[in-house]
Amino acid sequence: MQIFTQKEALIQFLEKEKIEKKTVGLVPTMGALHKGHLSLVEMALKNNDVVVVSIFVNPTQFDNKKDLAKYPKTFEKDVEILGNLSNNIIIFAPSVEDIYDNNVTSETFDFDGLEHEMEGKFRSGHFDGVGTIVKKLFLIVAPKNAYFGEKDFQQLQIIKKMVAKNKLPVTITGCPISREESGLAMSSRNERLPKETRNEASFIYETIIKAKEKFGTESALDTINWIEKQFDSKANFKLEYAEIANEETLKPIKSKKENERYRLFIAVYAGDIRLIDNVALN
């Protein structure tokens, strides 16, 4: 397993691999790896000759500086975890200066309105930061395939939109959400949850599964109202939003239509730790 900390060295290495007609897969991460990340890496290993896993906490996608400062950094453990998975993984762990050339600013993107829904309403500039780092990684690694988790479903749709609008030659694959035994969607932020709160967080998954059942017979508005009432009785969890949206446009729906796919999105605060989840409804 090789570790690169500078983009130019990685570019030179990958150019040699591509001369040999090897396919390159990319799994972008911010480190603090868990089984959810590993499921993406495993899929990449099955479908590519060379797999690059980037470990980079991207400052431009954090609208909250405290959240950036507290984001877990476990590089040595991450290297060990990836090494136990495969020796054929290339780790790219650049500095902020190397990635941004000492100009830490976001590019401004137009994602055809996808960026204004849900997370975009609560995290100013977040998706410009996401688009900026993912585009930079695509230009550096030039992968044939890239893998993202469906836990960040809005992010997944936005990256697909960016690839299409910029005509980037990379295939985006969304991978199913990995969950803890409690049903809680796996996230690096989960490590910051107190043990009691982490156990109680099974309530989030239980609620969205029951909401999925309700959506089969009730309206979107009634389903959302029911979710909000469930959280009213939970002192340790504050619901930021719950929305039922069209999977393609991400716009909230007022009524169901045939041949449209819907998804429930939810964002919850457990103390100062923000958790998101989603589930396909049909």
Backbone as CSV, one residue per row, in Angstrom:
resi,resn,N_x,N_y,N_z,CA_x,CA_y,CA_z,C_x,C_y,C_z
1,MET,0.841,-1.197,0.000,0.000,0.000,0.000,0.877,1.248,0.000
2,GLN,0.537,2.195,-0.861,1.316,3.424,-0.965,0.503,4.621,-0.469
3,ILE,1.216,5.579,0.124,0.589,6.791,0.629,1.209,7.993,-0.076
4,PHE,0.364,8.817,-0.674,0.822,10.036,-1.325,0.276,11.238,-0.566
5,THR,1.124,12.218,-0.351,0.698,13.439,0.340,0.754,14.659,-0.569
6,GLN,1.246,14.473,-1.799,1.317,15.580,-2.750,0.665,15.161,-4.071
7,LYS,-0.148,16.054,-4.610,-0.929,15.708,-5.794,-0.058,15.415,-7.018
8,GLU,1.034,16.156,-7.185,1.874,15.943,-8.371,2.482,14.546,-8.375
9,ALA,2.898,14.070,-7.222,3.462,12.718,-7.130,2.401,11.666,-7.451
10,LEU,1.175,11.888,-6.972,0.095,10.943,-7.263,-0.246,10.956,-8.747
11,ILE,-0.310,12.126,-9.344,-0.613,12.242,-10.780,0.410,11.461,-11.605
12,GLN,1.680,11.626,-11.282,2.741,10.923,-12.021,2.615,9.413,-11.865
13,PHE,2.308,8.975,-10.649,2.147,7.540,-10.406,0.975,6.976,-11.210
14,LEU,-0.157,7.670,-11.186,-1.350,7.168,-11.865,-1.210,7.206,-13.386
15,GLU,-0.447,8.154,-13.883,-0.218,8.206,-15.331,0.454,6.927,-15.819
16,LYS,1.381,6.400,-15.038,2.059,5.144,-15.397,1.078,3.973,-15.370
17,GLU,0.184,3.983,-14.366,-0.809,2.909,-14.268,-1.768,2.941,-15.462
18,LYS,-2.140,4.134,-15.885,-3.100,4.267,-16.988,-2.469,3.896,-18.327
19,ILE,-1.158,4.098,-18.451,-0.459,3.666,-19.662,-0.614,2.159,-19.839
20,GLU,-0.678,1.449,-18.709,-0.853,-0.005,-18.727,-2.330,-0.404,-18.820
21,LYS,-3.181,0.575,-19.143,-4.617,0.340,-19.347,-5.337,-0.112,-18.075
22,LYS,-4.813,0.285,-16.925,-5.464,-0.069,-15.664,-6.586,0.922,-15.355
23,THR,-7.709,0.416,-14.888,-8.826,1.280,-14.513,-8.622,1.780,-13.080
24,VAL,-8.993,3.023,-12.866,-8.789,3.660,-11.562,-10.147,3.998,-10.946
25,GLY,-10.321,3.587,-9.704,-11.513,3.929,-8.940,-11.139,4.850,-7.795
26,LEU,-12.027,5.764,-7.448,-11.774,6.743,-6.379,-12.869,6.664,-5.317
27,VAL,-12.440,6.641,-4.058,-13.363,6.738,-2.929,-12.948,7.957,-2.104
28,PRO,-13.638,9.095,-2.256,-13.291,10.281,-1.469,-13.823,10.156,-0.040
29,THR,-12.974,10.406,0.951,-13.410,10.379,2.349,-12.770,11.543,3.098
30,MET,-13.310,11.791,4.295,-12.674,12.752,5.196,-12.039,12.019,6.374
31,GLY,-11.774,10.724,6.184,-11.124,9.954,7.234,-12.082,9.535,8.329
32,ALA,-11.513,9.145,9.483,-12.307,8.563,10.573,-13.162,7.436,10.001
33,LEU,-12.482,6.500,9.344,-13.173,5.488,8.544,-13.965,4.500,9.398
34,HIS,-15.106,4.074,8.845,-15.937,3.062,9.487,-16.396,2.074,8.414
35,LYS,-17.248,1.138,8.792,-17.657,0.075,7.868,-18.381,0.621,6.638
36,GLY,-19.025,1.761,6.810,-19.678,2.370,5.660,-18.680,2.759,4.590
37,HIS,-17.587,3.393,5.011,-16.525,3.729,4.057,-15.965,2.457,3.409
38,LEU,-15.755,1.444,4.239,-15.131,0.223,3.730,-16.004,-0.473,2.697
39,SER,-17.322,-0.348,2.832,-18.203,-0.948,1.818,-17.994,-0.277,0.468
40,LEU,-17.717,1.037,0.473,-17.423,1.743,-0.777,-16.094,1.266,-1.357
41,VAL,-15.100,1.125,-0.482,-13.770,0.697,-0.925,-13.836,-0.723,-1.489
42,GLU,-14.598,-1.587,-0.831,-14.728,-2.971,-1.311,-15.357,-3.022,-2.696
43,MET,-16.372,-2.189,-2.920,-16.995,-2.143,-4.247,-15.999,-1.627,-5.291
44,ALA,-15.213,-0.627,-4.904,-14.206,-0.090,-5.826,-13.160,-1.145,-6.160
45,LEU,-12.750,-1.927,-5.162,-11.740,-2.963,-5.384,-12.243,-4.044,-6.343
46,LYS,-13.543,-4.333,-6.289,-14.114,-5.362,-7.157,-14.161,-4.930,-8.614
47,ASN,-14.232,-3.624,-8.837,-14.520,-3.138,-10.188,-13.410,-2.304,-10.825
48,ASN,-12.257,-2.223,-10.164,-11.150,-1.417,-10.697,-9.817,-2.096,-10.430
49,ASP,-8.847,-1.792,-11.287,-7.502,-2.343,-11.094,-6.744,-1.600,-10.000
50,VAL,-6.982,-0.291,-9.916,-6.309,0.560,-8.932,-7.376,1.345,-8.175
51,VAL,-7.269,1.393,-6.846,-8.234,2.137,-6.033,-7.516,3.193,-5.215
52,VAL,-7.963,4.426,-5.378,-7.434,5.541,-4.596,-8.464,5.923,-3.545
53,VAL,-8.036,5.958,-2.286,-8.888,6.448,-1.198,-8.290,7.763,-0.725
54,SER,-9.026,8.844,-0.904,-8.526,10.130,-0.416,-8.984,10.336,1.024
55,ILE,-8.088,10.856,1.834,-8.386,11.202,3.228,-8.058,12.680,3.385
56,PHE,-9.100,13.491,3.410,-8.896,14.937,3.425,-10.114,15.615,4.030
57,VAL,-9.913,16.293,5.155,-10.995,17.044,5.782,-11.065,18.398,5.089
58,ASN,-12.083,18.558,4.265,-12.180,19.712,3.375,-12.757,20.935,4.093
59,PRO,-11.968,21.982,4.297,-12.452,23.120,5.080,-13.564,23.919,4.418
60,THR,-13.628,23.920,3.095,-14.600,24.808,2.429,-16.033,24.296,2.484
61,GLN,-16.247,23.054,2.928,-17.625,22.558,2.996,-18.204,22.657,4.404
62,PHE,-17.454,23.227,5.340,-17.938,23.418,6.702,-18.413,24.851,6.878
63,ASP,-19.702,25.017,7.141,-20.211,26.350,7.435,-20.042,26.681,8.911
64,ASN,-19.731,25.648,9.713,-19.545,25.806,11.151,-18.088,25.497,11.497
65,LYS,-17.316,26.514,11.871,-15.889,26.323,12.155,-15.654,25.406,13.344
66,LYS,-16.585,25.415,14.315,-16.445,24.523,15.466,-16.581,23.067,15.034
67,ASP,-17.484,22.818,14.090,-17.667,21.465,13.568,-16.406,21.004,12.846
68,LEU,-15.780,21.894,12.108,-14.526,21.579,11.428,-13.441,21.241,12.441
69,ALA,-13.330,22.036,13.488,-12.295,21.818,14.510,-12.490,20.497,15.241
70,LYS,-13.751,20.105,15.434,-14.051,18.892,16.200,-14.104,17.635,15.334
71,TYR,-14.036,17.800,14.021,-14.169,16.629,13.152,-13.057,15.627,13.471
72,PRO,-13.405,14.360,13.716,-12.390,13.384,14.159,-11.306,13.145,13.117
73,LYS,-10.074,13.082,13.579,-8.924,12.824,12.707,-8.172,11.614,13.269
74,THR,-8.206,10.522,12.526,-7.637,9.254,12.996,-6.796,8.622,11.887
75,PHE,-5.846,9.387,11.367,-5.138,8.962,10.160,-4.420,7.623,10.329
76,GLU,-3.667,7.447,11.410,-2.909,6.206,11.591,-3.841,4.993,11.651
77,LYS,-4.956,5.158,12.352,-5.940,4.076,12.430,-6.560,3.817,11.066
78,ASP,-6.824,4.885,10.305,-7.394,4.738,8.968,-6.461,3.944,8.055
79,VAL,-5.169,4.254,8.133,-4.178,3.534,7.317,-4.170,2.050,7.673
80,GLU,-4.242,1.771,8.959,-4.260,0.372,9.416,-5.503,-0.363,8.908
81,ILE,-6.640,0.301,9.000,-7.899,-0.305,8.550,-7.852,-0.627,7.057
82,LEU,-7.362,0.321,6.263,-7.284,0.105,4.818,-6.254,-0.967,4.477
83,GLY,-5.145,-0.987,5.226,-4.123,-2.004,5.000,-4.628,-3.402,5.279
84,ASN,-5.492,-3.538,6.278,-6.080,-4.839,6.586,-7.075,-5.280,5.518
85,LEU,-7.623,-4.311,4.805,-8.595,-4.621,3.760,-7.903,-5.083,2.480
86,SER,-6.854,-4.364,2.068,-6.139,-4.713,0.837,-4.817,-3.963,0.755
87,ASN,-3.834,-4.597,0.157,-2.546,-3.932,-0.091,-2.552,-3.170,-1.406
88,ASN,-3.644,-3.257,-2.154,-3.718,-2.617,-3.468,-4.367,-1.236,-3.424
89,ILE,-4.537,-0.704,-2.223,-5.158,0.609,-2.074,-4.091,1.697,-2.079
90,ILE,-4.355,2.768,-2.807,-3.498,3.951,-2.803,-4.169,5.001,-1.924
91,ILE,-3.479,5.482,-0.903,-4.021,6.522,-0.036,-3.495,7.879,-0.483
92,PHE,-4.419,8.798,-0.648,-4.055,10.184,-0.985,-4.458,11.065,0.193
93,ALA,-3.469,11.573,0.914,-3.716,12.376,2.117,-2.963,13.702,2.011
94,PRO,-3.467,14.605,1.199,-2.777,15.874,0.955,-3.022,16.887,2.065
95,SER,-2.221,17.930,2.055,-2.443,19.061,2.957,-3.435,20.023,2.308
96,VAL,-3.997,20.903,3.110,-4.892,21.929,2.583,-4.145,22.799,1.573
97,GLU,-2.895,23.113,1.877,-2.090,23.967,0.989,-1.870,23.307,-0.369
98,ASP,-1.646,21.987,-0.356,-1.397,21.279,-1.608,-2.651,21.241,-2.475
99,ILE,-3.785,21.002,-1.848,-5.034,20.920,-2.599,-5.462,22.282,-3.128
100,TYR,-5.364,23.297,-2.276,-5.915,24.605,-2.629,-4.865,25.619,-3.099
101,ASP,-3.622,25.200,-3.177,-2.556,26.106,-3.648,-2.580,27.427,-2.881
102,ASN,-2.765,27.305,-1.537,-2.756,28.474,-0.641,-3.878,29.478,-0.931
103,ASN,-4.949,29.000,-1.597,-6.107,29.857,-1.854,-7.364,29.074,-1.475
104,VAL,-7.656,29.060,-0.177,-8.719,28.202,0.350,-10.082,28.868,0.168
105,THR,-10.577,28.773,-1.052,-11.900,29.312,-1.382,-12.649,28.312,-2.253
106,SER,-13.967,28.441,-2.241,-14.805,27.547,-3.040,-15.090,28.139,-4.413
107,GLU,-15.190,27.263,-5.375,-15.741,27.632,-6.668,-17.257,27.775,-6.493
108,THR,-17.887,28.600,-7.303,-19.339,28.757,-7.241,-19.984,27.891,-8.314
109,PHE,-20.942,27.055,-7.883,-21.571,26.113,-8.801,-23.060,26.401,-8.968
110,ASP,-23.582,25.962,-10.095,-25.017,25.952,-10.340,-25.421,24.503,-10.533
111,PHE,-26.114,23.966,-9.537,-26.544,22.576,-9.603,-28.021,22.467,-9.986
112,ASP,-28.508,23.435,-10.734,-29.899,23.450,-11.206,-30.897,23.397,-10.058
113,GLY,-30.544,24.033,-8.950,-31.474,24.136,-7.832,-31.364,23.039,-6.791
114,LEU,-30.639,21.968,-7.090,-30.494,20.880,-6.115,-29.839,21.377,-4.818
115,GLU,-28.985,22.378,-4.960,-28.224,22.890,-3.811,-29.054,23.730,-2.865
116,HIS,-30.270,24.108,-3.278,-31.094,24.987,-2.445,-32.073,24.235,-1.551
117,GLU,-32.159,22.918,-1.756,-33.095,22.130,-0.954,-32.414,21.605,0.314
118,MET,-33.184,21.223,1.272,-32.764,20.537,2.500,-31.461,21.044,3.100
119,GLU,-30.370,20.310,2.904,-29.094,20.711,3.511,-28.693,22.115,3.079
120,GLY,-29.014,22.456,1.847,-28.656,23.772,1.338,-29.327,24.906,2.080
121,LYS,-30.492,24.626,2.676,-31.216,25.657,3.427,-30.570,25.919,4.787
122,PHE,-29.818,24.945,5.283,-29.292,25.039,6.634,-27.764,25.150,6.696
123,ARG,-27.088,24.895,5.589,-25.616,24.896,5.584,-25.122,25.784,4.434
124,SER,-24.972,27.035,4.733,-24.604,28.023,3.721,-23.254,27.679,3.073
125,GLY,-23.237,27.610,1.749,-21.998,27.369,1.009,-21.501,25.943,1.032
126,HIS,-22.239,25.057,1.716,-21.763,23.678,1.882,-21.525,22.988,0.547
127,PHE,-22.494,23.075,-0.356,-22.372,22.314,-1.599,-21.388,22.934,-2.581
128,ASP,-21.140,24.219,-2.476,-20.043,24.798,-3.254,-18.719,24.187,-2.797
129,GLY,-18.588,24.004,-1.476,-17.376,23.375,-0.938,-17.241,21.931,-1.371
130,VAL,-18.355,21.201,-1.353,-18.347,19.802,-1.795,-17.986,19.722,-3.275
131,GLY,-18.651,20.542,-4.085,-18.359,20.531,-5.519,-16.908,20.872,-5.815
132,THR,-16.378,21.828,-5.053,-14.992,22.258,-5.258,-14.011,21.122,-5.005
133,ILE,-14.138,20.445,-3.864,-13.155,19.408,-3.531,-13.322,18.178,-4.418
134,VAL,-14.563,17.805,-4.710,-14.763,16.620,-5.552,-14.243,16.873,-6.965
135,LYS,-14.489,18.053,-7.496,-13.974,18.385,-8.826,-12.453,18.374,-8.834
136,LYS,-11.835,18.916,-7.785,-10.366,18.908,-7.697,-9.843,17.476,-7.653
137,LEU,-10.492,16.620,-6.871,-10.049,15.230,-6.778,-10.211,14.515,-8.114
138,PHE,-11.310,14.795,-8.827,-11.507,14.170,-10.137,-10.421,14.603,-11.117
139,LEU,-10.026,15.868,-11.072,-8.993,16.364,-11.983,-7.617,15.797,-11.625
140,ILE,-7.374,15.574,-10.332,-6.084,15.021,-9.899,-5.998,13.524,-10.207
141,VAL,-7.023,12.773,-9.786,-6.992,11.309,-9.899,-7.435,10.843,-11.288
142,ALA,-8.327,11.607,-11.918,-8.909,11.234,-13.214,-9.417,9.797,-13.190
143,PRO,-10.304,9.485,-12.254,-10.784,8.106,-12.143,-11.789,7.759,-13.228
144,LYS,-11.898,6.477,-13.509,-12.965,6.009,-14.388,-14.262,5.909,-13.595
145,ASN,-14.131,5.529,-12.311,-15.288,5.341,-11.443,-15.057,6.020,-10.096
146,ALA,-16.122,6.524,-9.494,-16.034,7.105,-8.155,-17.247,6.658,-7.352
147,TYR,-17.044,6.497,-6.038,-18.045,5.856,-5.193,-18.425,6.754,-4.015
148,PHE,-19.734,6.897,-3.820,-20.259,7.755,-2.755,-21.412,7.037,-2.056
149,GLY,-21.562,7.295,-0.761,-22.620,6.652,0.006,-23.956,7.353,-0.135
150,GLU,-25.033,6.586,-0.100,-26.375,7.155,-0.204,-26.827,7.833,1.090
151,LYS,-26.058,7.711,2.169,-26.422,8.448,3.385,-26.464,9.941,3.083
152,ASP,-25.523,10.414,2.284,-25.517,11.800,1.812,-26.152,11.822,0.416
153,PHE,-27.432,11.484,0.353,-28.094,11.300,-0.940,-28.152,12.597,-1.733
154,GLN,-28.401,13.703,-1.052,-28.432,14.989,-1.751,-27.067,15.293,-2.352
155,GLN,-26.016,15.033,-1.599,-24.649,15.217,-2.101,-24.410,14.326,-3.325
156,LEU,-24.867,13.084,-3.261,-24.712,12.154,-4.378,-25.364,12.703,-5.646
157,GLN,-26.591,13.218,-5.515,-27.289,13.761,-6.677,-26.583,15.011,-7.217
158,ILE,-26.044,15.808,-6.317,-25.346,17.024,-6.720,-24.056,16.692,-7.462
159,ILE,-23.350,15.674,-7.004,-22.114,15.268,-7.690,-22.435,14.715,-9.078
160,LYS,-23.503,13.944,-9.184,-23.918,13.461,-10.502,-24.238,14.629,-11.429
161,LYS,-24.897,15.647,-10.881,-25.239,16.828,-11.670,-23.974,17.561,-12.119
162,MET,-23.001,17.705,-11.213,-21.754,18.384,-11.549,-21.011,17.651,-12.672
163,VAL,-20.970,16.331,-12.564,-20.299,15.521,-13.579,-20.972,15.704,-14.937
164,ALA,-22.305,15.691,-14.940,-23.035,15.836,-16.198,-22.830,17.218,-16.806
165,LYS,-22.930,18.262,-15.981,-22.830,19.633,-16.498,-21.418,19.979,-16.955
166,ASN,-20.421,19.373,-16.310,-19.027,19.647,-16.684,-18.465,18.599,-17.644
167,LYS,-19.317,17.640,-18.015,-18.937,16.579,-18.958,-17.643,15.883,-18.529
168,LEU,-17.593,15.526,-17.238,-16.414,14.839,-16.701,-16.518,13.347,-16.998
169,PRO,-15.428,12.728,-17.445,-15.480,11.314,-17.852,-15.350,10.353,-16.672
170,VAL,-16.280,10.436,-15.727,-16.254,9.559,-14.564,-17.666,9.050,-14.293
171,THR,-17.764,7.778,-13.972,-19.045,7.161,-13.632,-19.228,7.205,-12.122
172,ILE,-20.352,7.768,-11.674,-20.635,7.892,-10.242,-21.520,6.740,-9.803
173,THR,-21.079,6.038,-8.767,-21.861,4.926,-8.220,-22.269,5.251,-6.796
174,GLY,-23.575,5.199,-6.537,-24.085,5.377,-5.183,-24.186,4.033,-4.490
175,CYS,-23.737,3.976,-3.239,-23.708,2.720,-2.488,-24.670,2.786,-1.300
176,PRO,-25.327,1.671,-0.978,-26.335,1.660,0.088,-25.796,2.142,1.432
177,ILE,-26.690,2.678,2.252,-26.329,3.158,3.583,-25.930,1.978,4.467
178,SER,-24.812,2.098,5.146,-24.404,1.106,6.143,-24.902,1.569,7.506
179,ARG,-25.416,0.627,8.289,-26.028,0.989,9.566,-25.429,0.198,10.727
180,GLU,-25.443,0.834,11.894,-25.059,0.142,13.104,-26.172,-0.833,13.482
181,GLU,-25.921,-1.708,14.458,-26.931,-2.684,14.856,-28.232,-2.005,15.272
182,SER,-28.120,-0.807,15.807,-29.298,-0.066,16.251,-30.103,0.506,15.086
183,GLY,-29.524,0.491,13.893,-30.157,1.108,12.732,-29.608,2.485,12.427
184,LEU,-28.864,3.072,13.363,-28.280,4.394,13.150,-27.357,4.360,11.935
185,ALA,-27.542,5.312,11.024,-26.686,5.387,9.835,-25.246,5.638,10.267
186,MET,-24.323,4.841,9.737,-22.918,4.999,10.116,-22.380,6.346,9.663
187,SER,-21.669,7.007,10.562,-21.081,8.311,10.290,-19.879,8.500,11.197
188,SER,-18.885,9.214,10.705,-17.720,9.514,11.543,-18.130,10.295,12.781
189,ARG,-19.183,11.079,12.665,-19.650,11.882,13.795,-20.241,11.036,14.924
190,ASN,-20.636,9.811,14.602,-21.223,8.946,15.636,-20.267,8.715,16.793
191,GLU,-18.951,8.763,16.488,-17.954,8.515,17.529,-17.993,9.583,18.619
192,ARG,-18.569,10.723,18.318,-18.642,11.806,19.298,-19.882,11.714,20.180
193,LEU,-20.782,10.799,19.862,-22.011,10.673,20.638,-21.741,9.975,21.974
194,PRO,-22.279,10.493,23.073,-22.212,9.759,24.341,-22.864,8.392,24.167
195,LYS,-22.378,7.391,24.909,-22.853,6.021,24.732,-24.367,5.922,24.867
196,GLU,-24.933,6.569,25.884,-26.378,6.496,26.108,-27.144,7.095,24.934
197,THR,-26.662,8.239,24.434,-27.320,8.894,23.304,-27.202,8.049,22.047
198,ARG,-26.045,7.430,21.860,-25.829,6.599,20.668,-26.785,5.412,20.653
199,ASN,-27.004,4.826,21.823,-27.948,3.709,21.904,-29.376,4.183,21.641
200,GLU,-29.707,5.335,22.186,-31.061,5.869,22.037,-31.331,6.331,20.609
201,ALA,-30.250,6.582,19.843,-30.398,7.098,18.483,-31.048,6.099,17.535
202,SER,-31.262,4.867,17.986,-32.015,3.909,17.181,-33.413,4.449,16.885
203,PHE,-33.856,5.365,17.739,-35.164,6.011,17.563,-35.279,6.682,16.201
204,ILE,-34.177,7.237,15.698,-34.213,7.935,14.408,-34.591,6.967,13.288
205,TYR,-33.906,5.836,13.251,-34.171,4.855,12.199,-35.563,4.253,12.353
206,GLU,-35.942,3.947,13.579,-37.271,3.390,13.818,-38.362,4.341,13.313
207,THR,-38.131,5.637,13.527,-39.111,6.636,13.109,-39.235,6.700,11.594
208,ILE,-38.093,6.689,10.879,-38.192,6.804,9.421,-38.769,5.537,8.785
209,ILE,-38.555,4.382,9.414,-39.146,3.150,8.882,-40.663,3.160,9.090
210,LYS,-41.102,3.605,10.260,-42.549,3.712,10.498,-43.167,4.769,9.577
211,ALA,-42.415,5.845,9.335,-42.905,6.889,8.436,-43.049,6.349,7.015
212,LYS,-42.141,5.488,6.610,-42.239,4.869,5.283,-43.531,4.070,5.163
213,GLU,-43.876,3.347,6.216,-45.122,2.580,6.218,-46.332,3.522,6.118
214,LYS,-46.290,4.614,6.879,-47.392,5.574,6.862,-47.574,6.203,5.490
215,PHE,-46.463,6.469,4.828,-46.522,7.121,3.520,-47.243,6.245,2.505
216,GLY,-47.296,4.938,2.768,-48.008,4.037,1.855,-49.502,4.288,1.825
217,THR,-50.042,4.825,2.931,-51.498,5.022,3.009,-51.903,6.461,3.322
218,GLU,-50.934,7.296,3.732,-51.261,8.668,4.123,-50.521,9.670,3.233
219,SER,-50.891,10.928,3.340,-50.270,11.968,2.518,-48.878,12.313,3.026
220,ALA,-48.117,13.022,2.202,-46.791,13.472,2.602,-46.874,14.400,3.807
221,LEU,-47.831,15.325,3.792,-47.971,16.277,4.887,-48.303,15.575,6.200
222,ASP,-49.233,14.615,6.159,-49.595,13.887,7.370,-48.412,13.076,7.893
223,THR,-47.619,12.522,6.984,-46.449,11.741,7.389,-45.417,12.626,8.075
224,ILE,-45.170,13.804,7.519,-44.215,14.736,8.119,-44.719,15.227,9.478
225,ASN,-45.989,15.529,9.569,-46.558,15.973,10.849,-46.398,14.897,11.915
226,TRP,-46.574,13.657,11.525,-46.407,12.543,12.459,-44.964,12.450,12.952
227,ILE,-44.005,12.609,12.025,-42.587,12.575,12.409,-42.278,13.670,13.424
228,GLU,-42.757,14.865,13.149,-42.487,15.995,14.041,-43.026,15.742,15.441
229,LYS,-44.178,15.109,15.542,-44.760,14.801,16.850,-43.918,13.771,17.603
230,GLN,-43.325,12.833,16.872,-42.486,11.823,17.519,-41.278,12.475,18.184
231,PHE,-40.715,13.471,17.514,-39.525,14.121,18.058,-39.862,15.103,19.183
232,ASP,-41.090,15.557,19.244,-41.494,16.464,20.323,-41.315,15.822,21.699
233,SER,-41.392,14.499,21.746,-41.305,13.795,23.032,-39.894,13.298,23.345
234,LYS,-38.916,13.648,22.502,-37.547,13.177,22.695,-36.634,14.340,23.079
235,ALA,-36.324,14.446,24.357,-35.545,15.580,24.863,-34.123,15.603,24.314
236,ASN,-33.546,14.435,24.036,-32.146,14.365,23.599,-31.952,14.606,22.107
237,PHE,-33.059,14.730,21.376,-32.954,14.895,19.928,-33.813,16.066,19.458
238,LYS,-33.210,16.935,18.665,-33.928,18.074,18.110,-34.006,17.922,16.599
239,LEU,-35.216,17.821,16.097,-35.418,17.668,14.657,-35.173,18.995,13.959
240,GLU,-34.230,19.008,13.018,-33.990,20.227,12.239,-34.939,20.288,11.044
241,TYR,-35.054,19.180,10.344,-36.044,19.111,9.268,-36.366,17.653,8.949
242,ALA,-37.542,17.454,8.426,-37.944,16.186,7.819,-38.703,16.554,6.557
243,GLU,-38.266,16.001,5.421,-38.909,16.334,4.150,-39.061,15.090,3.288
244,ILE,-40.157,15.032,2.582,-40.354,14.002,1.568,-40.192,14.683,0.214
245,ALA,-39.252,14.197,-0.572,-38.894,14.886,-1.807,-38.788,13.925,-2.982
246,ASN,-38.923,14.479,-4.167,-38.677,13.742,-5.403,-37.187,13.407,-5.481
247,GLU,-36.843,12.160,-5.789,-35.437,11.744,-5.783,-34.587,12.494,-6.796
248,GLU,-35.171,12.886,-7.910,-34.395,13.535,-8.968,-34.244,15.035,-8.736
249,THR,-35.354,15.707,-8.436,-35.312,17.165,-8.276,-34.999,17.590,-6.848
250,LEU,-35.216,16.666,-5.892,-35.055,16.923,-4.453,-36.047,17.959,-3.921
251,LYS,-37.030,18.309,-4.714,-38.034,19.262,-4.264,-39.091,18.540,-3.427
252,PRO,-39.503,19.168,-2.306,-40.530,18.543,-1.469,-41.838,18.392,-2.235
253,ILE,-42.555,17.319,-1.951,-43.789,17.048,-2.686,-45.009,17.443,-1.856
254,LYS,-46.079,17.766,-2.559,-47.350,18.068,-1.903,-48.316,16.900,-2.068
255,SER,-48.197,16.219,-3.195,-49.062,15.057,-3.433,-48.290,14.016,-4.238
256,LYS,-48.705,12.774,-4.125,-48.040,11.675,-4.820,-48.464,11.615,-6.287
257,LYS,-47.506,11.231,-7.129,-47.791,11.061,-8.549,-47.240,9.716,-9.008
258,GLU,-47.901,9.134,-9.976,-47.429,7.863,-10.513,-46.093,8.047,-11.228
259,ASN,-45.279,7.016,-11.195,-43.998,6.978,-11.910,-42.976,7.983,-11.375
260,GLU,-43.158,8.482,-10.150,-42.145,9.316,-9.518,-41.610,8.591,-8.286
261,ARG,-40.311,8.756,-8.056,-39.684,8.111,-6.902,-39.478,9.144,-5.807
262,TYR,-39.822,8.733,-4.577,-39.750,9.644,-3.443,-38.813,9.104,-2.370
263,ARG,-38.293,10.048,-1.589,-37.364,9.688,-0.518,-37.619,10.602,0.678
264,LEU,-37.531,10.034,1.863,-37.657,10.804,3.095,-36.270,11.201,3.583
265,PHE,-36.092,12.485,3.854,-34.817,13.024,4.349,-35.032,13.601,5.745
266,ILE,-34.028,13.423,6.599,-34.164,13.901,7.970,-32.818,14.384,8.491
267,ALA,-32.842,15.459,9.273,-31.635,15.967,9.941,-31.997,16.209,11.402
268,VAL,-31.141,15.721,12.301,-31.428,15.732,13.733,-30.185,16.167,14.496
269,TYR,-30.368,16.969,15.523,-29.282,17.307,16.438,-29.387,16.453,17.689
270,ALA,-28.277,15.809,18.032,-28.136,15.144,19.324,-27.095,15.962,20.083
271,GLY,-27.558,16.874,20.934,-26.629,17.843,21.512,-26.143,18.763,20.409
272,ASP,-24.806,18.852,20.258,-24.256,19.684,19.184,-23.818,18.853,17.986
273,ILE,-24.200,17.582,17.971,-23.791,16.675,16.899,-24.953,16.484,15.937
274,ARG,-24.701,16.783,14.681,-25.759,16.761,13.664,-25.736,15.434,12.911
275,LEU,-26.884,14.783,12.852,-27.022,13.490,12.197,-28.020,13.598,11.057
276,ILE,-27.715,12.960,9.933,-28.662,12.945,8.812,-28.945,11.507,8.411
277,ASP,-30.098,11.308,7.783,-30.477,9.973,7.326,-31.519,10.139,6.224
278,ASN,-31.773,9.066,5.511,-32.813,9.098,4.490,-33.209,7.665,4.154
279,VAL,-34.371,7.549,3.518,-34.827,6.218,3.105,-35.701,6.368,1.859
280,ALA,-35.545,5.440,0.928,-36.400,5.433,-0.253,-37.807,5.021,0.167
281,LEU,-38.816,5.688,-0.374,-40.199,5.429,0.032,-40.964,4.539,-0.946
282,ASN,-40.482,4.419,-2.174,-41.162,3.567,-3.152,-40.177,3.098,-4.207
